[in-house]
Amino acid sequence: MAIDLTGINNFNEYYTNYYLANLFEENIQDLLKKEREIEQETGLKATWKRLKSLSETYFIQRERFTREKDDAERLNTQTDFLTQILNALGYSLKNEHYYPTEDFHIPVMARINRANGTPELLIIHNAEFENGNPLEGYFSPMLYEDEIPGEITDMTVEDIITKKIFATEEAPRWVILADMKQIILLDRQKWAEKRFISADIEEIYRRKEDTTFKALSVLLQKEAIVPEEGASLLDSFEENSHKNATAVSEDLKYALRRCIERLGNEALKHISPQKKNQPNFAEKLTKECLRYMYRILFILFIESRAELEYAPVKSEEYMKGYSFESLRDIIGTTHMETEEERKGYFLHETIQKLFKMIFEGFPVVKTHAKTEAQHQLNLESESPKDGTFTMPPLKSHLFDPDKTPLLNACRFRNEVLYEIIREMSLSKARNRHDRPRRISYAQLGINQIGAVYEALLSYRGFFAEEDLYEVKKAGEAVNELEAGFFVTADRLPEYSDDERVRETDGELKIYPKGSFIYRLAGREREKSASYYTPEVLTNCLVKYALKELLKDKTADEILELKICEPAMGSAAFINEAVNQMAEEYLKRKQKELG
């Protein structure tokens, strides 16, 4: 049974939604198995079962909490239940803890320290009963035995966590904020982007779904966040999510290569013999097919990143009527069963309309405005009524129709584009128990997209002048991203059966005469120097280059630095430099401003 995360809220993608939907369940099995074994050996209930067993207690306490008019009694009721739920999660609570800051102390239910005595995790009891969002509430005087510090009454819980807890020199990594309605897990490493996990306690106890309690127990229990030994399990989830993104980018390299080959062969059916006989025709066709697929890759990326504010993803009209995401939905529900579906051109016409819309903008505004500001003013004044959307024109070479004259003359059948969209939408199964999963482009960073982009630069397209059979070295598996070797029919007998490449059905892999082949041939990669630098290497090199450079600089002095990055590939180093310098700027600026 698939894991049910209803009631567990993943704010601003603490983990990517793709990871939680597709990989999280698999990653928590080891801990759940370990707890099952302990339960069998000792009789100690698994964490999730201890949580679930509090269901009846919760609603009794919730009713008492709701009816009670005296705030002190409400606080006692809430404290009693939170003590039970936190004990179930493995936390040992001690009374009357305070976390000292520079100018006042903060009441906490528990504090877990690192080996050197500095705090690793704080559990904070929220007692602002009236406010729906505990981050926007205030600490209650009832949490203090003595007089409440004056400044604390003027600061929201969010401000206190930001300025008084996470901004300190020896700040804790984790904060758990708990009340009768919800439990929130805050991570200092993701707090700047307000990415966190919250659990709606009432919703979870009302539904009593076992898999939800299992997920909740793993995300909040002490053993997963601050174990006695080893690294945090929650950090391993982040690492697995990143590894999966890298694996998905590998899948995309294979998919793009196949798509370009498929696109080129379909285009040949529409291109006149005269054009085919032009000089460098194979090179021109290759470049246009690459451009076509890069357009799709770009659209998939911008539609997954609402924060870029380019694709109007909040518009229902755009998402349902024009977006590439809507085509992915069609592919997921349609199987091209009829002749009319296979031979039609709906997918082609939709994609062409989208390409044109991005290049020209929507609505198209004919203007002679001399400045970008004037153009934008005209665009806004002539925008359609509420309920539609606007897109600024993107006058780049990538979407310029003049850059694809060969493909402009082609109409691609649905069955061809169906396979292309499918290739770009689904990751491949890793083993026989796995299944293809829908690729989340939101989880792919610039580095992963860059790896896909750069990997294909050293490939070239050419035509089979006669029937060609693919061959390989004996004992080695075929890798479509490595150099391909092809022989004619008269030379095939020179190769053993183990040296002949076969299709999945066992038939020899043949490229008929005249077909378009897009592969890495011979020493093309060495000649083009198309190697993608792994993120782990760019991260390390940039980190130590900046270590000396940024020493003793203020935040604003970082903004004055000029960066020279002479490579002309996917910008792996320049992106890493921007990321690290931006992070360092923010860190220093926050410290300077307090």
PyMOL commands that set and color helices and strands:
alter all, ss='L'
color gray80, all
select helices_A, chain A and resi 17-22+24-27+29-42+47-52+55-67+71-88+134-136+141-143+150-154+157-165+188-191+201-207+210-220+222-225+233-268+273-276+281-304+306-308+316-321+324-333+339-343+346-360+372-381+397-399+401-403+405-408+414-425+441-443+446-455+489-494+497-499+524-528+535-549+555-559+572-593
alter helices_A, ss='H'
color red, helices_A
select strands_A, chain A and resi 8-11+97-100+105-108+110-113+119-125+174-178+182-187+196-200+460-463+468-471+485-488+510-511+516-519
alter strands_A, ss='S'
color yellow, strands_A
deselect
rebuild
show_as cartoon
